[in-house]
Amino acid sequence: MESIMTVTRFAPSPTGNLHIGGVRTALYNYIYAKQNDGKFLVRIEDTDQERSREKFEKNILDGLQMMGLAPDEDPVKQSQRGHLYLSAAQKIVDLGLGYYCDCQPERLEKLRNQQQKAGKKPMYDGKCRERNLSKSENTVLRLKTPRDGEVRFNDLVRGEVIFDNCELDDLILLRSNGNPTYHLCNVVDDAAQGVTTVIRGEDHLSNTPRQIHIQEALGLPDLEYAHLPLVLGENKKRLSKRDAVTSLDEYIAIGYLPSSMVNMLARLGWSKGDKEIFYLDDLIKDFRMQEVQKAGAVFDIKKLDWINTNHLANLDLEEFIDHLKPYLKKESISLESKDNWKVIISHLRTSSPTLASISQDLIPYFLDIKTYDQKSVDKFLIGSKPLLEFVLRQLESIEPWSEDQLDDVLAKCQKDLDLNTPQLNQPIRVAVVGSTKSPSLGLTLSLIGKEVSIERIKKAIALND
């Protein structure tokens, strides 16, 4: 018997930019397909014409490409497949498994309120189920949901899941304007695309029994399911498109590598093994859907910073510089303006967790200091005039201007002035880079150069006047 190829799909709605929760879903779908020598597909669910935008569709597809999650076939769009949904709806009618309903919104609202007051679950009462109404501009098409029995399916993450049919009402398949609903489109498209495995967020879990009923009405094969834990913010609440920083391109824009985002998102819900730094090929070898946890997974920015620092460190210097160049351009930094630019880059490349912040750290080494960190000035620079004047006299005579020579002179200054290391170094550091953030002070001074270092210390002395 010929085995069926595994086919997964990512089905975003183009109503906003690619969300990191969506990237995690796409990633798991991609990995599962590749582990099973199958196909990963993308479907744009753009039936919400009021909110769907082509710019969001482009953002989603570009983001997947950037992350290395390119689909194995051209994406399909639901807005171009209406004939398939109407054909499926007609089949359900012809089989006697659906019916037209003309209940008005006012009646349904009243029914819902009565049920809620009685402590019951709000659901349609099936009033039109046996009325044999004809299709009209006032009717919706509903599915005849079985009234007894249950729906059972095995979930790769959650194990066996059971829903009682009595908890489910007669689902609307076509609205009164003839437009198909999400559930019908979803089932028809999965069948048309040959999808075998549905991997999505746990917020879709309650949709699954409804879609299984539609599959059964249409005589479609059973699917495999995996419902993933939600991605939570640090406040332990679900990340949504309305949150401040949730879209993929916002993270890429500040200098997180795509490979770091893959690494971080893979670990949102899957924590098996001791290894923490992953690339996509590693995940295809090591990831197991059955090991994904059920509980929500917190998106921890500190963890992402640590992961990105490791991924940046794993780049060779030329690759790192190529990644850094767009961020340097934003800061108006020209590498060629300094003869020792490669040495500077190699020492500062781990100064911060993102490419944008690293480029900002590089400003004092290539450009004049335009602004000082005021807290650092208040704490270390104000009142440091005698110290800076003493150190300046020692530094002016140093030849050659090397890290070793500078370290020796600074050590002697510390001893002569009877100061601890921060008391001596921090005022000098603030003077030459504008803040307390830099590599070791001898290295910092050597990278900046004698002329500029002397000039900046003199300027800091003048600030004390």
DAVEN-V746199 format. One record per residue. PHI is phi in whole degrees, -180 to 180 (* if undefined). OMEGA is omega in whole degrees, 0 to 359 (* if undefined). D_CENTER is the distance of its C-alpha to the mean C-alpha in whole Angstrom. Layout:
phi->PHI omega->OMEGA d_center->D_CENTER
phi->PHI omega->OMEGA d_center->D_CENTER
This chain:
phi->* omega->184 d_center->41
phi->-73 omega->180 d_center->38
phi->-77 omega->181 d_center->34
phi->-89 omega->179 d_center->32
phi->-67 omega->175 d_center->29
phi->-70 omega->178 d_center->25
phi->-131 omega->176 d_center->23
phi->-112 omega->180 d_center->20
phi->-148 omega->171 d_center->18
phi->-113 omega->189 d_center->15
phi->-126 omega->182 d_center->16
phi->-81 omega->171 d_center->14
phi->-97 omega->183 d_center->16
phi->-82 omega->180 d_center->16
phi->-109 omega->178 d_center->16
phi->-175 omega->179 d_center->13
phi->-67 omega->182 d_center->11
phi->-60 omega->186 d_center->8
phi->-91 omega->184 d_center->6
phi->-64 omega->174 d_center->2
phi->-64 omega->176 d_center->6
phi->-67 omega->178 d_center->7
phi->-62 omega->178 d_center->6
phi->-60 omega->178 d_center->7
phi->-62 omega->179 d_center->10
phi->-62 omega->181 d_center->11
phi->-60 omega->181 d_center->10
phi->-64 omega->177 d_center->13
phi->-63 omega->181 d_center->15
phi->-63 omega->182 d_center->15
phi->-60 omega->183 d_center->16
phi->-62 omega->179 d_center->19
phi->-63 omega->183 d_center->20
phi->-69 omega->178 d_center->21
phi->-65 omega->183 d_center->22
phi->-108 omega->180 d_center->25
phi->53 omega->183 d_center->26
phi->-110 omega->182 d_center->24
phi->-119 omega->173 d_center->23
phi->-112 omega->183 d_center->19
phi->-117 omega->176 d_center->19
phi->-126 omega->177 d_center->17
phi->-127 omega->179 d_center->19
phi->-91 omega->183 d_center->18
phi->-92 omega->189 d_center->20
phi->-109 omega->180 d_center->21
phi->-75 omega->175 d_center->24
phi->-82 omega->187 d_center->23
phi->-67 omega->181 d_center->25
phi->-69 omega->186 d_center->25
phi->-105 omega->182 d_center->21
phi->-73 omega->180 d_center->20
phi->-136 omega->178 d_center->20
phi->-64 omega->181 d_center->20
phi->-65 omega->178 d_center->18
phi->-73 omega->176 d_center->15
phi->-60 omega->179 d_center->16
phi->-63 omega->180 d_center->16
phi->-60 omega->181 d_center->13
phi->-65 omega->183 d_center->12
phi->-68 omega->177 d_center->14
phi->-65 omega->180 d_center->14
phi->-64 omega->178 d_center->10
phi->-62 omega->180 d_center->11
phi->-61 omega->181 d_center->14
phi->-62 omega->181 d_center->12
phi->-83 omega->181 d_center->10
phi->83 omega->184 d_center->14
phi->-111 omega->182 d_center->13
phi->-70 omega->178 d_center->16
phi->-70 omega->181 d_center->18
phi->-83 omega->174 d_center->22
phi->-138 omega->178 d_center->23
phi->-60 omega->178 d_center->23
phi->-60 omega->175 d_center->21
phi->-110 omega->181 d_center->23
phi->-121 omega->181 d_center->23
phi->-62 omega->182 d_center->24
phi->-64 omega->181 d_center->26
phi->-103 omega->187 d_center->28
phi->-126 omega->184 d_center->29
phi->-56 omega->182 d_center->31
phi->-62 omega->180 d_center->34
phi->-66 omega->183 d_center->33
phi->-71 omega->180 d_center->32
phi->-67 omega->178 d_center->35
phi->-64 omega->179 d_center->37
phi->-66 omega->179 d_center->35
phi->-62 omega->180 d_center->36
phi->-64 omega->179 d_center->40
phi->-62 omega->179 d_center->40
phi->-64 omega->177 d_center->39
phi->-63 omega->183 d_center->42
phi->-61 omega->180 d_center->44
phi->-82 omega->181 d_center->44
phi->73 omega->183 d_center->45
phi->-104 omega->177 d_center->41
phi->-140 omega->179 d_center->40
phi->-152 omega->179 d_center->42
phi->-91 omega->186 d_center->42
phi->-132 omega->181 d_center->42
phi->-114 omega->178 d_center->43
phi->-62 omega->184 d_center->42
phi->-82 omega->181 d_center->42
phi->-55 omega->181 d_center->39
phi->-63 omega->179 d_center->41
phi->-65 omega->182 d_center->42
phi->-66 omega->178 d_center->39
phi->-67 omega->178 d_center->38
phi->-63 omega->179 d_center->41
phi->-61 omega->181 d_center->41
phi->-62 omega->180 d_center->37
phi->-64 omega->179 d_center->39
phi->-62 omega->181 d_center->42
phi->-66 omega->180 d_center->40
phi->-65 omega->178 d_center->38
phi->-64 omega->181 d_center->41
phi->-85 omega->180 d_center->42
phi->75 omega->180 d_center->39
phi->-102 omega->177 d_center->38
phi->-72 omega->179 d_center->35
phi->-65 omega->178 d_center->35
phi->-161 omega->181 d_center->35
phi->-66 omega->187 d_center->38
phi->-92 omega->176 d_center->41
phi->76 omega->183 d_center->42
phi->-53 omega->186 d_center->45
phi->-92 omega->189 d_center->45
phi->-58 omega->183 d_center->44
phi->-113 omega->183 d_center->48
phi->-86 omega->179 d_center->49
phi->54 omega->178 d_center->49
phi->-72 omega->175 d_center->48
phi->-91 omega->177 d_center->47
phi->-65 omega->176 d_center->44
phi->-151 omega->180 d_center->45
phi->-73 omega->180 d_center->43
phi->-107 omega->185 d_center->43
phi->-112 omega->168 d_center->41
phi->-109 omega->175 d_center->38
phi->-100 omega->179 d_center->38
phi->-113 omega->175 d_center->37
phi->-86 omega->174 d_center->37
phi->-80 omega->180 d_center->39
phi->-73 omega->177 d_center->37
phi->-54 omega->185 d_center->39
phi->-90 omega->176 d_center->41
phi->-130 omega->182 d_center->41
phi->83 omega->184 d_center->40
phi->-151 omega->174 d_center->36
phi->-108 omega->177 d_center->33
phi->-122 omega->172 d_center->32
phi->-152 omega->178 d_center->29
phi->-94 omega->179 d_center->28
phi->-104 omega->183 d_center->24
phi->-62 omega->180 d_center->23
phi->-97 omega->191 d_center->21
phi->-103 omega->183 d_center->23
phi->77 omega->182 d_center->27
phi->-72 omega->180 d_center->29
phi->-121 omega->183 d_center->28
phi->-128 omega->173 d_center->31
phi->-124 omega->174 d_center->32
phi->-80 omega->180 d_center->35
phi->-62 omega->181 d_center->36
phi->-66 omega->178 d_center->38
phi->-88 omega->184 d_center->35
phi->-117 omega->179 d_center->34
phi->-95 omega->183 d_center->35
phi->-81 omega->187 d_center->36
phi->-68 omega->174 d_center->33
phi->-78 omega->179 d_center->33
phi->-101 omega->177 d_center->33
phi->-127 omega->176 d_center->34
phi->-76 omega->183 d_center->34
phi->-64 omega->176 d_center->37
phi->-85 omega->178 d_center->36
phi->90 omega->181 d_center->36
phi->-78 omega->180 d_center->32
phi->-74 omega->178 d_center->30
phi->-90 omega->183 d_center->28
phi->-52 omega->186 d_center->25
phi->-63 omega->180 d_center->26
phi->-65 omega->180 d_center->29
phi->-58 omega->183 d_center->26
phi->-59 omega->182 d_center->24
phi->-66 omega->182 d_center->27
phi->-63 omega->181 d_center->29
phi->-67 omega->178 d_center->26
phi->-58 omega->180 d_center->25
phi->-68 omega->183 d_center->29
phi->-66 omega->181 d_center->29
phi->-89 omega->179 d_center->26
phi->73 omega->180 d_center->28
phi->-65 omega->178 d_center->25
phi->-110 omega->187 d_center->26
phi->-135 omega->180 d_center->22
phi->-104 omega->180 d_center->20
phi->-116 omega->185 d_center->17
phi->-155 omega->182 d_center->15
phi->-70 omega->182 d_center->14
phi->-67 omega->176 d_center->17
phi->-65 omega->177 d_center->17
phi->-94 omega->185 d_center->19
phi->-57 omega->182 d_center->21
phi->-70 omega->176 d_center->24
phi->-75 omega->189 d_center->24
phi->-61 omega->179 d_center->25
phi->-62 omega->178 d_center->29
phi->-64 omega->181 d_center->29
phi->-72 omega->176 d_center->28
phi->-65 omega->177 d_center->30
phi->-62 omega->178 d_center->33
phi->-67 omega->177 d_center->32
phi->-57 omega->182 d_center->32
phi->-65 omega->179 d_center->35
phi->-63 omega->181 d_center->37
phi->-91 omega->180 d_center->36
phi->70 omega->182 d_center->37
phi->-93 omega->182 d_center->34
phi->-70 omega->176 d_center->33
phi->-67 omega->177 d_center->31
phi->-113 omega->174 d_center->27
phi->-95 omega->184 d_center->25
phi->-128 omega->170 d_center->22
phi->-147 omega->179 d_center->20
phi->-109 omega->190 d_center->18
phi->-86 omega->175 d_center->15
phi->-63 omega->180 d_center->14
phi->-69 omega->173 d_center->12
phi->-88 omega->184 d_center->9
phi->-109 omega->172 d_center->11
phi->-79 omega->182 d_center->11
phi->-66 omega->176 d_center->14
phi->-85 omega->179 d_center->17
phi->68 omega->176 d_center->16
phi->-104 omega->185 d_center->15
phi->-62 omega->173 d_center->13
phi->-72 omega->178 d_center->10
phi->-129 omega->180 d_center->11
phi->-62 omega->181 d_center->11
phi->-85 omega->179 d_center->14
phi->-70 omega->188 d_center->12
phi->-61 omega->184 d_center->12
phi->-125 omega->181 d_center->9
phi->-128 omega->182 d_center->6
phi->-85 omega->183 d_center->6
phi->-56 omega->187 d_center->5
phi->-67 omega->175 d_center->8
phi->-68 omega->177 d_center->9
phi->-73 omega->179 d_center->8
phi->-64 omega->183 d_center->10
phi->-63 omega->180 d_center->12
phi->-97 omega->169 d_center->13
phi->101 omega->167 d_center->13
phi->-88 omega->181 d_center->11
phi->-73 omega->174 d_center->12
phi->-54 omega->180 d_center->10
phi->-65 omega->177 d_center->12
phi->-69 omega->179 d_center->10
phi->-67 omega->175 d_center->7
phi->-59 omega->180 d_center->9
phi->-59 omega->182 d_center->11
phi->-63 omega->185 d_center->9
phi->-70 omega->177 d_center->7
phi->-62 omega->182 d_center->10
phi->-84 omega->178 d_center->12
phi->-82 omega->181 d_center->10
phi->115 omega->180 d_center->13
phi->-130 omega->185 d_center->15
phi->-128 omega->183 d_center->17
phi->-67 omega->175 d_center->20
phi->86 omega->182 d_center->22
phi->-89 omega->184 d_center->23
phi->-69 omega->182 d_center->21
phi->-118 omega->180 d_center->18
phi->-102 omega->184 d_center->17
phi->-127 omega->166 d_center->16
phi->-119 omega->187 d_center->16
phi->-57 omega->180 d_center->15
phi->-64 omega->177 d_center->19
phi->-63 omega->182 d_center->19
phi->-66 omega->179 d_center->17
phi->-61 omega->178 d_center->19
phi->-82 omega->194 d_center->22
phi->-104 omega->186 d_center->21
phi->-69 omega->175 d_center->18
phi->-135 omega->182 d_center->20
phi->-59 omega->182 d_center->19
phi->-68 omega->179 d_center->22
phi->-95 omega->179 d_center->21
phi->-70 omega->182 d_center->18
phi->-78 omega->179 d_center->18
phi->-89 omega->185 d_center->19
phi->-73 omega->178 d_center->18
phi->-59 omega->184 d_center->15
phi->-114 omega->184 d_center->13
phi->-85 omega->175 d_center->12
phi->-82 omega->186 d_center->9
phi->-101 omega->184 d_center->11
phi->-65 omega->178 d_center->11
phi->-67 omega->177 d_center->14
phi->-66 omega->178 d_center->13
phi->-62 omega->178 d_center->10
phi->-58 omega->180 d_center->13
phi->-64 omega->179 d_center->16
phi->-63 omega->182 d_center->14
phi->-66 omega->177 d_center->13
phi->-59 omega->179 d_center->17
phi->-68 omega->180 d_center->18
phi->-67 omega->177 d_center->16
phi->-65 omega->181 d_center->18
phi->-66 omega->181 d_center->21
phi->-79 omega->175 d_center->21
phi->-77 omega->171 d_center->22
phi->-74 omega->190 d_center->25
phi->-59 omega->181 d_center->27
phi->-65 omega->177 d_center->27
phi->-63 omega->180 d_center->23
phi->-61 omega->181 d_center->22
phi->-63 omega->178 d_center->24
phi->-61 omega->178 d_center->23
phi->-68 omega->185 d_center->19
phi->-78 omega->189 d_center->21
phi->-53 omega->179 d_center->23
phi->-61 omega->181 d_center->21
phi->-78 omega->175 d_center->21
phi->-64 omega->180 d_center->24
phi->-61 omega->179 d_center->25
phi->-63 omega->180 d_center->24
phi->-94 omega->181 d_center->26
phi->61 omega->178 d_center->29
phi->-93 omega->175 d_center->29
phi->-105 omega->182 d_center->32
phi->-59 omega->185 d_center->32
phi->-69 omega->179 d_center->35
phi->-73 omega->179 d_center->36
phi->-127 omega->180 d_center->37
phi->-63 omega->184 d_center->39
phi->-98 omega->188 d_center->37
phi->-61 omega->180 d_center->33
phi->-68 omega->178 d_center->32
phi->-66 omega->179 d_center->33
phi->-60 omega->181 d_center->32
phi->-60 omega->184 d_center->28
phi->-64 omega->180 d_center->29
phi->-84 omega->183 d_center->30
phi->-100 omega->189 d_center->27
phi->-67 omega->177 d_center->24
phi->-112 omega->185 d_center->23
phi->-71 omega->182 d_center->24
phi->-145 omega->185 d_center->20
phi->-82 omega->181 d_center->17
phi->-126 omega->180 d_center->15
phi->-65 omega->179 d_center->17
phi->-65 omega->181 d_center->18
phi->-73 omega->175 d_center->19
phi->-64 omega->180 d_center->21
phi->-63 omega->176 d_center->23
phi->-69 omega->176 d_center->24
phi->-63 omega->183 d_center->25
phi->-81 omega->185 d_center->27
phi->-53 omega->183 d_center->29
phi->-64 omega->182 d_center->32
phi->-88 omega->183 d_center->33
phi->-123 omega->185 d_center->33
phi->-130 omega->174 d_center->34
phi->-65 omega->175 d_center->36
phi->-78 omega->180 d_center->35
phi->-91 omega->180 d_center->34
phi->-136 omega->175 d_center->33
phi->-104 omega->173 d_center->33
phi->-71 omega->190 d_center->31
phi->-64 omega->179 d_center->34
phi->-62 omega->179 d_center->33
phi->-67 omega->178 d_center->34
phi->-62 omega->183 d_center->37
phi->-62 omega->186 d_center->38
phi->-81 omega->190 d_center->38
phi->-118 omega->188 d_center->39
phi->-90 omega->181 d_center->41
phi->-64 omega->180 d_center->43
phi->89 omega->184 d_center->46
phi->-100 omega->185 d_center->46
phi->-56 omega->180 d_center->48
phi->-60 omega->180 d_center->51
phi->-62 omega->182 d_center->48
phi->-64 omega->179 d_center->47
phi->-65 omega->179 d_center->50
phi->-65 omega->181 d_center->51
phi->-64 omega->181 d_center->48
phi->-58 omega->181 d_center->49
phi->-62 omega->180 d_center->52
phi->-72 omega->184 d_center->51
phi->-71 omega->185 d_center->49
phi->-62 omega->184 d_center->51
phi->-95 omega->185 d_center->53
phi->-73 omega->172 d_center->51
phi->-149 omega->354 d_center->51
phi->-76 omega->180 d_center->49
phi->-84 omega->184 d_center->46
phi->-124 omega->181 d_center->44
phi->-58 omega->182 d_center->42
phi->-63 omega->180 d_center->44
phi->-62 omega->180 d_center->47
phi->-64 omega->179 d_center->45
phi->-60 omega->181 d_center->44
phi->-65 omega->181 d_center->48
phi->-66 omega->180 d_center->48
phi->-65 omega->178 d_center->46
phi->-64 omega->179 d_center->47
phi->-66 omega->178 d_center->50
phi->-61 omega->181 d_center->49
phi->-62 omega->180 d_center->48
phi->-68 omega->182 d_center->51
phi->-63 omega->182 d_center->53
phi->-90 omega->180 d_center->51
phi->55 omega->180 d_center->51
phi->-119 omega->170 d_center->47
phi->-81 omega->187 d_center->44
phi->-60 omega->180 d_center->41
phi->-62 omega->181 d_center->39
phi->-60 omega->179 d_center->42
phi->-83 omega->192 d_center->43
phi->-75 omega->188 d_center->40
phi->-66 omega->176 d_center->38
phi->-60 omega->179 d_center->40
phi->-67 omega->181 d_center->40
phi->-62 omega->179 d_center->37
phi->-62 omega->180 d_center->36
phi->-63 omega->188 d_center->39
phi->-96 omega->178 d_center->37
phi->-123 omega->176 d_center->34
phi->90 omega->179 d_center->33
phi->-156 omega->179 d_center->32
phi->-93 omega->185 d_center->32
phi->-104 omega->175 d_center->29
phi->-169 omega->173 d_center->30
phi->-65 omega->179 d_center->31
phi->-53 omega->190 d_center->35
phi->-65 omega->178 d_center->37
phi->-61 omega->178 d_center->40
phi->-64 omega->181 d_center->37
phi->-58 omega->180 d_center->35
phi->-63 omega->181 d_center->39
phi->-66 omega->180 d_center->40
phi->-70 omega->182 d_center->37
phi->-73 omega->179 d_center->37
phi->100 omega->186 d_center->41
phi->-65 omega->186 d_center->44
phi->-60 omega->182 d_center->45
phi->-69 omega->180 d_center->42
phi->-61 omega->180 d_center->42
phi->-61 omega->181 d_center->45
phi->-61 omega->183 d_center->45
phi->-72 omega->177 d_center->42
phi->-67 omega->176 d_center->44
phi->-62 omega->179 d_center->47
phi->-64 omega->179 d_center->44
phi->-67 omega->176 d_center->43
phi->-63 omega->181 d_center->47
phi->-65 omega->179 d_center->47
phi->-64 omega->182 d_center->45
phi->-85 omega->182 d_center->47
phi->-80 omega->* d_center->50
